[in-house]
């Protein structure tokens, strides 16, 4: 509607430009005719009416220069005044032989250009009545009737031709405007698609580069683990030999502590090797509880985990999903690390899982400052980040991974605003079949808590239970740690 209004306004100004020029042409030619001819009935009256016409043309020109049309909503009033104006010019000039009779044609052409055909034909009626009134006032001669009728026929033909041509031009202008608008819309859509494809290509290139870096890190980690594993195995064997020689109680206690610490190092190396193994792209049956546990095991080695409390609660009957295990672990790990970055010392992070009909929902929430309203619409765009050390690809890649699995990754601000953020991974649950039932006995996964023991392995008992939070970090307080010093 707005486009049509703009096109109409441009058409009005374009036609007004032609009308102004025609009117000034008529005024100038009128003064030339008055000055170069003799035998006029009343030359002073003709000059006066031309001056009146010049004043009207001046107003018309002034409105045009301001981007408006003079008396735009009064076309019939203008037509009536022009009919009277032309008749008076002819009456005071030379009557029915006056060259000002051509003004009737100029007036009709202007009306046909500016207005619809109906207005042009009404103007023709005004002009015909004006002409007949002029002829009657100057004396009706039967011999000249055919000449008058011929003039009326010519004027009517000019009215039809001018109106038809103007209508054709108007329709063509509207059609060209419509095509131009469609072309502009296609251009905008094409630019948007090119921008999307360019962003996707840049994101894909970034993912490839990041994947190559991670592969190189995996090879390095595997090599380091292998080099550390050999002397570690020798130390463990020596400790076991010493334990078999029936040492005194003090020495036995120290050997047990050394064996326990060596076991912790071996578990850490084993987890490092598992983490650095080539990622599998096979879609398989995955238990969300195991994915969360694996992500937490990797996250605990981050320095940023210190002085954070991570409470994880999963529903006992949480169903399995069909997914690429490594990819889903990457998504959960990214969301947990983002939550850790968003919270300060003593911050709380909640990881929850539940079944919702045929879907599985994993929710990661934190009590950090939340996401600014201006940034929420760009959270999942590639290369957008609010962190000084971020690449801006974590959430973008995570959403792509989840959508490839047929799920969704969404963000919801906390209420009230500024009290944290919540990210929800929603995946379709595995359809029940004749295979064995899912034995997810994990109602709770061990939690991470602030303390001195970050870096300890998370135990994997047959059934998960909530572990008390204390300064011992993963696995509880130092008094309950299997490697802690026991009082005699």
C-alpha positions in Angstrom: 0.0 0.0 0.0 2.8 2.4 0.8 4.6 1.5 -2.4 1.4 2.3 -4.4 1.1 5.6 -2.6 4.6 6.6 -3.4 4.2 5.6 -7.0 1.0 7.7 -7.2 2.8 10.7 -5.7 5.7 10.4 -8.2 3.2 10.2 -11.1 1.3 13.3 -9.9 4.5 15.3 -9.7 5.7 14.1 -13.1 2.4 15.1 -14.8 2.4 18.4 -12.9 5.7 19.2 -14.4 4.2 18.8 -17.9 1.1 20.8 -17.0 3.1 23.7 -15.6 5.1 23.9 -18.8 2.0 23.8 -21.0 0.3 26.6 -19.0 3.3 28.8 -19.2 3.6 28.1 -22.9 0.0 29.2 -23.3 0.5 32.4 -21.3 3.6 33.4 -23.2 2.0 32.7 -26.6 -1.0 34.7 -25.5 1.0 37.8 -24.8 2.8 37.4 -28.1 -0.6 37.2 -29.9 -1.9 40.3 -28.1 1.2 42.3 -29.0 1.5 41.2 -32.7 -2.2 41.4 -33.8 -4.7 44.1 -34.4 -8.5 44.2 -34.5 -9.1 42.9 -31.0 -12.4 43.7 -29.5 -10.9 44.7 -26.1 -7.1 44.4 -25.9 -7.0 45.7 -22.3 -9.4 43.0 -21.1 -7.4 40.3 -22.9 -4.2 41.5 -21.2 -6.0 41.5 -17.8 -7.2 37.9 -18.3 -3.7 36.8 -19.4 -2.3 38.4 -16.2 -4.9 36.5 -14.2 -3.8 33.3 -15.9 -0.1 34.1 -15.3 -0.9 34.5 -11.5 -2.6 31.1 -11.5 0.3 29.5 -13.4 2.7 31.1 -10.8 0.8 29.5 -7.9 0.9 26.2 -9.8 4.6 26.5 -10.3 5.2 27.4 -6.6 3.3 24.4 -5.4 5.2 22.1 -7.8 8.5 23.4 -6.6 7.4 22.5 -3.0 6.5 19.0 -4.2 2.7 19.5 -4.1 -0.1 19.9 -6.7 -2.2 23.1 -6.5 -5.9 22.4 -6.0 -5.2 18.7 -6.4 -8.6 17.7 -4.8 -10.6 20.3 -6.9 -10.1 19.1 -10.5 -13.6 20.0 -11.7 -13.4 23.5 -10.2 -10.2 24.0 -12.2 -11.9 22.7 -15.4 -14.9 25.0 -14.9 -12.7 28.1 -14.3 -10.5 27.3 -17.3 -13.7 27.0 -19.5 -14.9 30.4 -18.4 -11.4 31.8 -18.7 -11.0 30.6 -22.3 -14.5 31.8 -23.3 -13.8 35.3 -21.9 -10.4 35.5 -23.7 -12.1 34.6 -27.0 -15.0 37.0 -26.4 -12.7 40.0 -25.9 -10.2 38.9 -28.6 -11.8 38.3 -32.0 -14.7 36.0 -31.1 -15.1 32.6 -32.8 -12.1 33.2 -35.0 -9.8 33.8 -32.0 -6.6 31.7 -31.9 -7.3 31.4 -28.1 -9.8 28.7 -29.1 -6.8 26.3 -29.1 -6.6 26.8 -25.4 -9.5 24.4 -25.2 -7.2 21.6 -26.6 -4.4 22.6 -24.2 -6.7 22.5 -21.2 -8.1 19.0 -22.2 -4.6 17.6 -22.7 -3.6 18.9 -19.3 -6.7 17.4 -17.7 -6.2 14.0 -19.5 -2.6 13.8 -18.3 -3.3 14.7 -14.7 -6.7 12.9 -14.0 -8.7 9.9 -14.8 -10.7 9.7 -18.1 -14.0 10.5 -16.3 -12.6 13.9 -15.2 -11.4 14.5 -18.7 -14.8 13.9 -20.3 -16.5 16.1 -17.7 -14.0 18.8 -18.6 -14.9 18.3 -22.3 -18.5 18.9 -21.3 -17.6 22.1 -19.6 -15.6 23.2 -22.6 -18.4 22.3 -25.1 -20.9 24.3 -23.0 -18.5 27.2 -22.8 -17.9 27.1 -26.6 -21.7 27.0 -27.3 -22.3 29.8 -24.9 -19.6 31.9 -26.6 -21.2 31.2 -30.0 -24.7 32.1 -28.8 -23.5 35.3 -27.2 -21.8 36.4 -30.5 -24.7 35.5 -32.7 -25.6 32.1 -34.0 -25.0 31.7 -37.8 -26.5 28.6 -39.4 -23.9 28.5 -42.1 -21.1 28.0 -39.6 -22.8 25.2 -37.7 -20.9 22.5 -39.5 -17.6 24.2 -38.7 -18.6 24.4 -35.0 -19.6 20.7 -35.0 -16.3 19.7 -36.6 -14.4 21.6 -33.9 -16.4 19.8 -31.2 -15.7 16.4 -32.8 -12.0 17.3 -33.0 -12.0 18.3 -29.4 -13.8 15.1 -28.3 -11.3 13.0 -30.3 -8.4 14.8 -28.6 -10.1 14.1 -25.3 -10.3 10.4 -26.0 -6.8 10.1 -27.5 -5.2 12.1 -24.6 -7.1 10.1 -22.0 -6.3 6.7 -23.5 -2.6 7.6 -23.9 -2.4 8.9 -20.3 -4.2 5.8 -19.0 -1.8 3.5 -20.9 1.2 5.4 -19.6 -0.2 5.3 -16.0 -0.8 1.5 -16.3 2.7 1.0 -17.6 4.1 3.2 -14.9 2.3 1.2 -12.2 3.5 -2.1 -13.7 7.0 -0.9 -13.9 6.8 0.2 -10.3 5.5 -3.2 -9.3 8.3 -5.0 -11.2 10.8 -2.7 -9.7 9.5 -3.5 -6.2 9.7 -7.2 -7.0 13.2 -6.8 -8.3 14.2 -5.0 -5.2 12.7 -7.7 -3.0 14.5 -10.4 -5.0 17.8 -8.5 -4.7 17.3 -8.2 -0.9 16.5 -11.9 -0.6 19.5 -12.8 -2.7 21.8 -10.6 -0.6 20.4 -12.3 2.5 21.0 -15.7 1.1 24.5 -14.9 0.1 25.2 -13.5 3.6 23.8 -16.7 5.1 25.8 -18.9 2.8 28.9 -16.9 3.5 28.4 -17.1 7.2 27.8 -20.8 7.0 30.9 -21.3 4.9 33.0 -19.3 7.4 31.6 -21.3 10.3 32.3 -24.5 8.4 35.9 -23.4 7.8 36.3 -22.5 11.4 34.9 -25.9 12.5 37.4 -27.6 10.2 40.3 -25.6 11.6 39.1 -26.2 15.2 38.8 -29.9 14.4 42.3 -30.1 13.1 43.6 -28.3 16.2 41.7 -30.8 18.5 43.0 -33.7 16.4 46.6 -32.4 16.9 45.9 -32.0 20.6 44.6 -35.5 20.8 47.7 -36.9 19.2 49.9 -34.9 21.6 47.8 -36.0 24.6 47.9 -39.6 23.6 51.7 -39.4 23.2 52.2 -37.7 26.6 49.9 -40.3 28.3 51.9 -43.1 26.7 55.2 -41.6 27.9 53.9 -41.1 31.4 52.3 -44.5 31.6 55.5 -46.5 31.2 57.4 -45.1 34.2 54.1 -44.9 36.2 53.6 -48.6 35.7 57.1 -49.3 36.9 56.5 -47.2 40.1 53.2 -49.0 40.7 55.0 -52.4 40.4 57.7 -51.3 42.9 55.1 -50.2 45.4 53.3 -53.5 45.1 56.5 -55.4 45.6 57.2 -53.4 48.8 53.7 -54.0 50.1 54.3 -57.8 49.7 57.3 -57.8 52.2 55.1 -57.3 55.3 56.3 -53.8 56.2 55.6 -52.2 59.6 52.3 -50.4 60.0 53.7 -46.9 59.4 55.4 -48.0 56.2 52.3 -50.0 55.1 50.2 -46.9 55.5 52.5 -44.8 53.4 52.7 -47.4 50.7 48.9 -47.6 50.6 48.7 -43.9 50.2 51.3 -43.9 47.5 49.5 -46.8 45.7 46.2 -44.9 45.9 47.8 -41.7 44.5 49.4 -43.7 41.7 46.0 -45.1 40.9 44.5 -41.6 40.7 47.2 -40.6 38.2 46.5 -43.7 36.1 42.8 -43.0 36.1 43.5 -39.4 35.0 45.8 -40.6 32.2 43.2 -43.1 31.1 40.6 -40.4 30.9 43.0 -38.2 28.9 43.5 -41.0 26.4 39.8 -41.6 26.2 39.2 -37.9 25.6 41.9 -37.7 22.9 40.7 -40.7 20.9 39.2 -40.0 17.4 35.6 -39.0 17.6 33.1 -41.5 16.4 30.3 -40.3 14.0 28.1 -43.4 14.3 24.6 -42.9 15.6 23.9 -45.2 18.5 21.9 -45.7 21.6 23.1 -43.1 24.2 22.2 -42.7 27.8 22.0 -39.0 28.8 23.2 -39.8 32.3 26.4 -41.2 31.0 26.9 -38.3 28.6 26.4 -35.8 31.5 28.9 -37.8 33.7 31.5 -37.8 30.9 31.1 -34.1 30.3 31.5 -33.4 34.0 34.6 -35.6 34.1 36.2 -33.5 31.4 35.0 -30.2 32.9 36.6 -30.9 36.3 40.1 -30.4 34.8 39.3 -26.8 34.0 40.7 -24.2 36.4 37.5 -22.3 36.0 35.7 -25.1 37.8 37.3 -24.1 41.1 35.0 -22.5 43.6 31.9 -23.5 41.6 29.1 -25.8 42.8 27.6 -28.0 40.1 24.5 -30.0 41.1 23.3 -32.6 38.6 19.9 -34.2 38.9 18.5 -36.6 36.4 15.1 -38.4 36.5 15.3 -42.1 37.3 13.3 -43.1 34.2 15.2 -40.8 31.8 15.0 -42.6 28.4 17.8 -43.1 26.0 18.3 -41.2 22.7 19.6 -42.0 19.3 22.7 -39.7 18.8 26.4 -39.5 18.1 27.8 -39.9 21.6 30.9 -37.7 21.2 28.8 -34.9 19.6 26.3 -34.9 22.3 29.0 -34.9 24.9 30.6 -31.9 23.2 27.2 -30.0 23.4 26.8 -30.7 27.1 30.4 -29.8 27.8 30.1 -26.5 25.9 27.0 -25.5 27.9 28.6 -26.5 31.2 31.8 -24.5 30.4 29.7 -21.5 29.3 27.9 -21.7 32.6 31.2 -21.9 34.5 32.4 -18.8 32.7 29.2 -16.9 33.4 29.3 -17.5 37.2 31.7 -16.0 39.7 33.4 -17.6 42.8 30.8 -19.6 44.7 28.5 -19.7 41.7 25.9 -22.4 41.4 25.2 -24.5 38.2 22.4 -26.9 37.8 22.2 -29.7 35.3 18.8 -31.4 35.1 17.3 -34.0 32.9 13.8 -35.3 32.5 11.5 -37.0 30.1 8.7 -35.1 28.4 6.4 -37.3 26.4 8.5 -38.6 23.5 11.3 -36.2 24.3 14.3 -35.9 26.6 15.2 -32.5 28.0 18.6 -31.6 29.4 18.7 -28.2 31.1 21.8 -26.3 32.2 21.2 -23.3 34.3 23.4 -20.9 36.2 23.0 -18.0 38.6 25.4 -15.6 36.8 24.5 -12.1 35.5 22.6 -13.5 32.5 22.6 -12.4 28.9 21.9 -8.8 27.9 18.6 -8.3 26.1 20.5 -6.7 23.1 22.6 -9.9 22.7 19.9 -12.5 23.0 19.0 -12.5 19.3 22.7 -13.1 18.4 23.5 -15.9 20.8 23.5 -18.6 18.2 25.1 -16.6 15.4 28.6 -17.7 14.4 31.6 -15.7 15.7 29.4 -13.8 18.3 30.8 -13.9 21.8 30.9 -11.8 24.9 34.0 -13.5 26.3 37.5 -12.1 25.8 38.9 -15.6 25.1 35.9 -17.1 23.1 35.7 -17.9 19.4 32.0 -17.4 19.1 31.4 -20.9 17.7 30.4 -22.9 20.8 26.7 -22.2 20.8 26.5 -22.0 17.0 28.1 -25.5 16.6 26.1 -26.9 19.5 22.8 -25.9 17.9 23.8 -27.4 14.6 24.7 -30.6 16.3 21.5 -30.8 18.2 19.4 -29.9 15.1 21.2 -32.7 13.1 19.9 -35.1 15.8 16.4 -33.9 15.3 16.3 -31.8 18.4 16.4 -28.1 19.5 18.7 -26.0 21.6 17.0 -23.0 23.2 17.8 -20.1 25.5 15.6 -18.7 28.2 16.5 -15.8 30.5 16.0 -16.1 34.2 13.2 -14.3 36.0 13.8 -11.7 37.2 16.3 -10.6 34.5 19.9 -10.5 35.5 19.7 -13.6 37.7 21.2 -16.2 35.4 20.5 -18.1 32.1 19.0 -21.4 31.1 19.9 -23.5 28.1 17.7 -26.5 27.2 18.7 -29.4 24.9 15.6 -31.2 23.7 16.1 -34.5 21.8 13.6 -37.1 20.6 13.6 -40.1 22.9 14.4 -43.6 21.6 11.3 -45.5 20.6 10.6 -48.5 22.8 11.3 -51.8 21.1 11.8 -55.5 21.9 15.4 -54.7 23.2 16.2 -54.7 26.8 14.8 -51.9 28.9 17.0 -49.0 29.7 18.5 -49.5 33.2 19.2 -45.9 34.0 19.4 -46.1 37.7 20.9 -42.6 37.9 18.7 -40.3 39.8 21.7 -38.1 40.6 25.2 -37.8 39.1 28.1 -37.0 41.4 28.5 -33.2 41.9 31.4 -30.8 41.6 32.0 -28.6 44.5 34.6 -26.0 45.5 37.7 -27.3 47.2 41.2 -28.6 47.0 40.6 -31.9 45.2 39.6 -30.8 41.7 41.2 -33.2 39.3 40.0 -36.4 41.1 38.2 -39.0 39.1 34.4 -39.3 39.4 33.6 -42.8 40.6 31.2 -44.9 38.5 29.3 -47.1 40.9 26.4 -49.3 39.7 23.8 -46.8 40.9 24.3 -43.1 41.1 23.6 -41.2 44.3 23.9 -37.6 45.4 27.3 -37.0 46.9 27.8 -34.5 49.7 29.5 -31.2 48.8 32.6 -30.2 50.8 36.1 -28.9 50.4 37.2 -32.3 49.1 35.8 -31.4 45.7 34.6 -34.4 43.5 33.6 -37.3 45.7 33.0 -35.4 49.0 35.1 -34.2 51.9 38.7 -35.2 52.6 37.6 -37.5 55.5 35.7 -39.7 53.1 38.3 -39.8 50.3 39.7 -43.3 49.8 43.3 -41.9 49.7 42.9 -39.6 52.7 45.0 -40.2 55.8 43.1 -42.2 58.4 43.7 -41.6 62.1 45.4 -44.5 63.8 
